[in-house]
Amino acid sequence: MTSLPDRPSRPSPAEYRELLRSHLEPVLERAARSTHLPLAACADSVLSAELRASVDLPLFVNSQMDGYAVRSADVAGAGPDSPARLTVVGAVHAGDGPGPDVDDDEACKIMTGAPVPRGADCVVPIEDTTVSDTDSSVVLVHAPRSPGEFIRRPGDDVRAGDVVIDAGVRLQARHLAAAASLGESGLDVRPRPRVGVVATGSELVAPGRPLAPGQIWESNSITLAAALKACGCEVTTTLISGDDRAAFTSTLDAAAGDADLVVTVGAVSMGDAEVVRQVLADREGARFAPIAMQPGGPQGLSSWRGTPVVCLPGNPVSAMVSFVVLLRPVILEAVGRAPIRPVRARLSRDVTSPAGRMQYLRAALAADGDGRPTADPVSGPGSHLVASMARADVLIEIPADVTSLESGAEVDVLPL
């Protein structure tokens, strides 16, 4: 175990992220490989290889409208008072074959998406036609049409060999629609890291259950599971463990069983009941020591039965800030998503910060009268102020060598 005894030697958040990234190298290596998933399971995954069209789209000449397939020359002089009279030789629906050929002064009734019969070179929308009062087999066309009008041709959308979706794209509904229209039943994507989450503390009770004296409702496992899923992970389990070593060991076994990574929350500092530290700190390669960050100073890295374990502090705000600042960038790299970078904003009021530690203040991002982004701190720096987290959508980054900033100062803010 590596120990950092004094504050000056504490790593910065950026330095600790590199330690964490090295610790999670097995997760990054696995995630860099490609896996083939059914199309329905690909939503929100990242495409690992570009998708090229294997066919032209549309696949065949088809109608853009409900109406009549005709020869444009037969309706060239059509008008409201001088309609073209065409004999209807049949009808064709989507899913049918091409239908009857269309010859001079003939029309074929056609539905949207249906193949255009041979001989026809345009489609007249049904609203520009009427059926003859005297002969139901005759359609009257009241407007001229040009060759190719209201007809979709192969290659209008995409040609075989064209790149339809680039590698690295996070797949959304529109991408899956394109893949399905090309006949793809599945895609090659970056695999989702499988993560087990363990919250610790004998005082914790699942939300909805009654509290005994000294107990609180547990929120960390729910918060982190949601944050991990939003980053593209598959959360395999969320568990709560008390401060008993045997119980925590059993919980670790369950969490690590089918996971690539276990994230624990709580019990990482120097107290008497720090079960996470007590069980995991002496394992090979483990590191439990504070970093130069507030909130979220106590951090831990270890492993359990060959599975990397990342140990976050237990106060809910500390846990969430630690995840956003330290773990989220590595997870996003693993799944192939773009990093979430800070943006610039102006402070809405004066703030202070402790020397020697990077501070992350929760804030709400808004705009001033000139439309410039402003960051309004929503609470103090206390790591127990969890309700205020709901009002925040960014973290204000205050460098370790800055102890105060005045209203209007420009700062980096990290989107939550």
C-alpha angles and dihedrals in degrees: 000000000000117000128197104198104182134046099240090062094052112119119242119244089260092051092047091050088060091051089049092047090053090048090053096046091117089056092048092048093051092046091051090065122088127245129188114230132180111262093249090058096049100078111125093007122120118249110239098195129029116261115230124192113255092194140025117267124248090041093214142002106287142164123271093198144031105257141080130320108224144155110268091221090062093058100035093111098037119131141156092272097033109041122183112245113220131177113236108229099181146309135264128199133194107282094029127112119259095286127216121338116258117230133179114318092004134118136192119211108236138186128214111282095016119131114263112243120242113268095032117103102178143022125234111212112241092241089066092057141066132191114246114260091219102041123029091199091065124079122199115218113205101185135046121244132202126230110279095015114149091001125122116212131198110273095025088113104026138338127228109273096027117129106248100175124018122227111262095037116137102234117240132173093277092055093050089050090055092047092048092049088056091054096253112153093187143003139221108250141166108269118247114244110245110228132187118202124208123185116195134204135100088226093062123107126180113255113267095034122105119262127233119209111294094017129119135193113263117238106157099083092049093046095048095043090055092046092049092049090049088055092054102265128136108231106213098186143351115208139174121215132186124226095270111116095219092049092048092048090052091048091051089053090054094045095047096045099096101003133109090206138017121208117197125192123208139004097072103118133076103281128120095255100046095132095169092056092042094054101036109029097081096051119111112278094010121148125191114170139114124268130211096266138106124234102020104038099146112071136164140195125190142128138242124203090340095312119117114242124203113197118204127188117266105234104101096233091045090050094050095043090047090052094048096044102035114018104029095066091054093046092050090051090050094053093043098248125141116263120257105240131198120259129206122256139158123249116247093209144004118289136186130209137191116258118250098024133085105237126208114201120193111238144167116238116224139147130257125225091281093051094254116143115257130189117217114193109229100200145349126288096268113130091216095062094100100150091063089059088074090064094049126087099170140036118229109223113217112186120237093247094053119086101174140016129191127228110278095030114138115243139172114254123195116213114237 
